[in-house]
Amino acid sequence: MSQTSVLLAVITAEPTSTSELYDRVGYPTLARLGLIPYPAFRDALARLAAAGAIESHTAADGSTMWSRSAETGPSDGLILG
């Protein structure tokens, strides 16, 4: 599976923190995709947001929250990495 498909599989319409998404993906999958370094994981999420596949906003506590874009379906055919 690609980074895109794995990330889109764990992101829902419910806003979720970067840390929670990292935990949802799990260490073995993060290792396989080269996303164990937290900055690499955040960069992959940022690429999805830049492509319009997901949305991000800053929560009151300063954490970044990610959610599925309203226009994006379950995978929407995106291939980013």
C-alpha positions in Angstrom: 0.0 0.0 0.0 1.1 3.5 -0.7 1.6 6.3 1.9 -1.5 7.9 0.5 -3.8 4.9 0.8 -2.6 4.1 4.3 -3.1 7.7 5.5 -6.5 8.1 3.9 -7.6 4.8 5.5 -7.0 6.2 9.0 -8.3 9.7 8.4 -12.0 10.2 8.9 -14.4 13.2 8.8 -13.8 13.5 12.6 -10.9 15.9 13.3 -8.0 13.9 14.7 -4.6 14.9 16.1 -1.3 14.1 14.3 -0.3 12.0 17.3 -3.5 9.9 17.2 -3.1 9.3 13.5 0.5 8.2 14.1 -0.8 5.7 16.6 -3.6 4.5 14.3 -1.1 3.8 11.5 1.1 1.8 13.9 4.8 1.3 14.1 5.2 -1.6 11.6 3.4 0.2 8.9 5.2 3.5 9.7 8.5 1.6 9.3 7.5 0.0 6.0 6.5 3.4 4.6 9.5 5.3 5.9 7.3 7.5 8.2 8.7 6.7 11.6 10.4 10.1 11.9 7.6 12.4 13.1 8.5 15.2 10.6 8.2 12.7 7.7 4.8 11.7 8.9 3.6 15.3 9.2 5.0 16.1 5.8 3.0 13.2 4.3 -0.1 14.6 5.9 0.7 18.1 4.7 1.1 16.8 1.1 -2.4 15.3 1.3 -3.8 18.6 2.6 -2.0 20.5 -0.2 -3.6 18.2 -2.7 -7.0 18.8 -1.1 -7.6 15.3 0.0 -7.7 16.2 3.7 -8.1 19.3 5.7 -6.1 20.6 8.7 -6.6 23.2 11.3 -5.0 24.2 14.6 -6.9 23.2 17.8 -7.2 25.5 20.8 -4.3 23.7 22.4 -2.1 24.3 19.4 -2.1 20.8 18.0 -2.8 20.2 14.4 -6.1 18.4 13.7 -6.6 16.5 10.4 -9.9 15.4 8.8 -11.2 14.1 5.5 -12.2 16.8 3.1 -15.9 17.0 2.4 -15.2 16.6 -1.4 -12.9 13.6 -1.0 -14.3 10.1 -1.2 -12.7 7.0 0.6 -9.5 7.1 -1.6 -10.4 9.4 -4.5 -7.6 7.9 -6.6 -4.9 10.1 -5.2 -1.3 8.9 -5.6 1.2 11.1 -3.7 3.8 8.7 -2.4 
